[in-house]
């Protein structure tokens, strides 16, 4: 499972680099944009302020859209993006760890402000 979690930032970078590639089909770029917007825009099928249920729909819809978009990518675009992304593998892990640390620090600050 640990290896699977470490692959997520790498796959995200591959999709981002594929999005930037000029040979990526337009409909695939639209799917990638929709999945990102669905994640950050507060209007969901199930609102995020409903505990757990609001996050579960994000955990189902966004990966499904990303998987569909990844399947629509031409193989040569994926290979180019993987080649570019493999140069930054260590940096990807460090950024992911820093984001995770920042998330937990922010969560701790919120809990501290609420309860103390």
C-alpha positions in Angstrom: 0.0 0.0 0.0 2.9 2.4 0.8 4.2 2.1 -2.8 0.7 2.8 -4.2 0.4 6.0 -2.1 3.8 7.1 -3.4 2.7 6.6 -7.0 -0.2 9.1 -6.6 1.9 12.3 -6.9 3.9 10.8 -9.8 0.7 9.9 -11.7 -0.7 13.4 -11.0 2.5 14.9 -12.5 2.2 12.6 -15.5 -1.4 13.7 -16.1 -0.4 17.4 -15.7 2.5 17.0 -18.1 0.2 15.2 -20.6 -2.3 18.0 -20.2 0.5 20.5 -21.3 1.4 18.4 -24.3 0.1 19.8 -27.6 -0.6 16.3 -28.9 -3.1 15.6 -26.2 -6.7 15.5 -27.6 -8.9 18.5 -26.7 -11.6 16.3 -25.1 -9.0 14.7 -22.8 -7.9 18.2 -21.7 -11.5 19.1 -21.0 -11.9 16.0 -18.8 -8.8 16.8 -16.9 -10.1 20.4 -16.3 -13.5 19.2 -15.2 -12.0 16.8 -12.7 -9.8 19.5 -11.2 -12.7 22.0 -11.1 -15.0 19.4 -9.5 -12.4 19.0 -6.8 -11.9 22.7 -6.0 -15.3 24.2 -6.6 -17.6 23.9 -3.6 -20.7 22.8 -5.7 -20.8 19.0 -5.6 -23.4 16.3 -6.0 -23.2 15.9 -2.2 -22.0 19.1 -0.4 -18.7 18.9 1.4 -20.1 20.3 4.6 -22.0 17.0 5.2 -19.5 14.9 7.2 -17.8 12.1 5.3 -20.5 11.9 2.6 -19.4 15.1 1.0 -15.8 13.8 0.7 -16.8 10.3 -0.5 -18.3 11.7 -3.7 -15.1 13.6 -4.4 -13.2 10.3 -3.8 -15.3 8.6 -6.3 -16.0 11.2 -9.0 -12.5 12.7 -9.3 -10.5 9.5 -9.7 -13.1 8.1 -12.1 -12.8 11.2 -14.3 -9.0 11.1 -14.1 -8.9 7.4 -15.0 -11.2 8.0 -17.9 -9.1 10.8 -19.1 -5.9 8.7 -18.7 -7.4 6.0 -20.8 -8.2 8.5 -23.6 -4.5 9.7 -23.7 -2.5 8.4 -26.7 0.3 6.0 -25.5 3.1 8.2 -26.9 1.9 11.2 -24.9 1.9 9.1 -21.7 5.4 7.8 -22.4 6.7 11.3 -23.0 5.0 12.6 -19.8 6.4 9.6 -17.8 9.9 10.3 -19.1 9.7 13.9 -18.1 8.1 13.1 -14.7 10.7 10.5 -13.8 13.4 13.2 -13.7 11.5 14.8 -10.8 10.6 11.6 -8.8 12.5 12.7 -5.6 11.1 16.2 -5.8 7.6 14.8 -6.2 7.9 12.8 -3.0 9.3 15.8 -1.1 6.5 18.1 -2.3 3.9 15.5 -1.4 5.3 15.0 2.1 5.5 18.8 2.6 1.8 19.2 1.5 0.8 16.4 3.8 2.8 18.0 6.7 1.2 21.3 5.9 -2.3 19.7 5.9 -1.7 18.2 9.3 -0.3 21.4 10.7 -3.3 23.3 9.5 -5.6 20.7 10.9 -3.8 20.9 14.2 -4.1 24.7 14.2 -7.8 24.5 13.5 -8.4 22.0 16.3 -6.3 24.1 18.7 -8.2 27.3 17.8 -11.6 25.5 18.3 -10.8 23.7 21.6 -8.4 26.1 23.3 
